[in-house]
Amino acid sequence: MCQTIEETDVAEIDFRNLNPAQRQTKAFRIVGDLRAGESFVLVSDYDPIPLHSQIQTRHPGEFSWTYLEQGPSIWKVEIAKQFKVA
């Protein structure tokens, strides 16, 4: 499903054809399946910043959020699970 950055290109998951409820469900399923060091690129037709807040609330400090493209018609965000520091 998702790949580590070191191994291959990061998977792009296109959310543009999903309704808002489906987007949220799919995003949380993918985020929940990520292992440390894995990431995916979320492709959207609007800024998915509300999802960022929701991820941070559910998983504080566990994920990075990096904009790769910021509109106006396409938004791309790389979401990566961070390695835990002991």
TAVENNOR-V270158 format. One record per backbone hydrogen bond with DSSP energy under -0.5 kcal/mol. CO is the residue of the C=O (numbers start at 1). NH is the residue of the N-H. E is the energy in kcal/mol with one decimal. If there is no record, write none. Layout:
CO/NH/E
CO/NH/E
//
This chain:
3/39/-1.3
4/8/-1.6
11/13/-0.5
11/41/-3.1
12/14/-0.6
13/15/-0.6
13/43/-2.6
15/18/-1.7
19/23/-2.5
20/24/-2.2
21/25/-2.2
22/26/-2.7
23/27/-2.7
24/28/-2.5
25/29/-1.9
26/30/-2.5
27/31/-2.9
28/32/-2.2
29/33/-1.2
30/33/-0.6
30/34/-0.9
31/34/-0.8
35/38/-2.6
37/5/-1.0
38/81/-2.6
39/3/-0.7
39/11/-0.5
40/42/-0.6
40/79/-2.8
41/13/-3.4
42/44/-0.5
42/77/-2.1
43/15/-3.0
44/75/-2.9
48/51/-1.5
48/52/-1.0
49/53/-1.7
50/54/-1.9
51/55/-2.8
52/56/-2.5
53/57/-2.0
54/58/-2.2
55/59/-3.0
59/62/-2.1
59/63/-0.5
62/82/-3.3
64/80/-1.4
65/67/-0.5
66/78/-3.2
69/76/-2.4
74/71/-2.0
75/44/-2.8
76/68/-3.2
76/69/-1.7
77/42/-3.0
77/79/-0.6
78/66/-2.5
78/80/-0.5
79/40/-1.8
80/64/-2.7
81/37/-2.7
84/86/-0.6
//
